[in-house]
Amino acid sequence: MQARAAGSLTGTVGTHALVLPDDERAALLARVREYLASRPETATGRFDLPIVTLAERMVLRPRVQAVKS
């Protein structure tokens, strides 16, 4: 769990939205702020945000040489 506030969560979303054009990024962040303000769990003060990490483990195999015919 991570203690967050609506402003800090919006800021985090903003860092992941840097690839968007400025107008789309601003619209997305406005929607995030509106959503967080509309929820009793996140509208005032701090809240706990569950952090989930997904990982995959892979093994690199040696390349197989193609057989020419």
C-alpha positions, 0 to 999 in steps of 0.5 A: 500500500502507498499513501497518496493524495489526489494531487500526487496521484494526478501527478503520477498519471501526468508523468506517464502521459508525457507522450500525449500532445499537450492538449490531450494530456491536459484533458486527461489530467482534468478527467483524472482530477474530476474522477478523484474529486467525485469519489468519497474515498479520494475526494479529501485527504489521503488514501491508500493505493494498492501497488501491484507489480507484474513481472515475467522471467524469461530465459535467453536461449542460444540462437539456432543456425538456419540450415541452408538447403 
